[in-house]
């Protein structure tokens, strides 16, 4: 069974009699969090060796035995399988053919659509698959604002725009950022630009954003320089592509506004979450250069580049650099 995103929380609260649950995806912190929630729900604790057993890819052959074992003192057992992939399909199938009632919770990475382990989890009557995707760029600002609000802390519009541009892609990074900002602001405090500058390191994200902005604005030289810096500072090529895809989605909305008669300035001013004021001039240049057909082609190119980065033997740094420079050249000709 493939768990729809709208029903994940319901399933995590009650997985029923599922015997195998695959939790996978690029958001590794969310994968780990959801896997732990399931394990703790069924086993009652993550520290009870009689109710919880942990295996990894190298010990997965023990899965049928562990899944069929009875818990000392009663209760349902959990077998937590880490680093799960297609090599573990056979032991998972063998465990499901047995009669034990243990819940196998498998932690997987960013498994492709053709993954046999995903297919097993999605199609088997006693199994389920939960995908954990990275929040897109447009969702990070509202998610951060909601997390701060829950902690009793406010945040200004410009500070939110800056913070969103510096957040890592994973859910865990966003929550960590919210906790640190809330601690810095104090109870009933407010986060301003100074707080964001003090608390959130850019860790290559500033150069990453500069590279994307320059590419979409048609500045080939600046894009080449900034992506080189971003990669040297540790920015992951796939993360660059995902931030780019988020920017393209926002650019499409602004291009639609311009097509409807708005000026680039008005389109940028209306963007939600707001564009950080220091970025507004370069974003306006991008809005003036791109229209929907070209944006859709750029999104398709970005999706292909992300897939290419995951192929065996690929050089992701070269792929992302070539893609950004290609977009910069396209924008420069517009």
Buried (B, 14 or more C-beta within 10 A) or exposed (E): BEBEEEEBEEBBEEBEEBBBBBBBBBBBBBBBBBBBBBBBBBBBEEEBEBBBBBBEEEBBEBBBBBBBBEBEEEBBBBBBBBBBBBEBBBBBBBBBEBEBBBBBBBBBEBBEEEBBBBBBBBEBEBBBBBBBBBBBBBBBBBBBBEBBEEBEBBBBBBBBBBBBBBBBBBBBBBBBBBBBBBEBBEEEBEBBBEBBBEBBEBBBBBBBBBBBBBBBBBBBEBBBBBBBBBBEBEBBBBBBBBBBBBBBBBBBBBBBBBEEEBEBEBBBBEBEBBBBEEBBEBBBBBBBBBBBEBBEEBBEBBEEBBEBBEEEEBEBBEBBBEBBBBBBEBBBEE
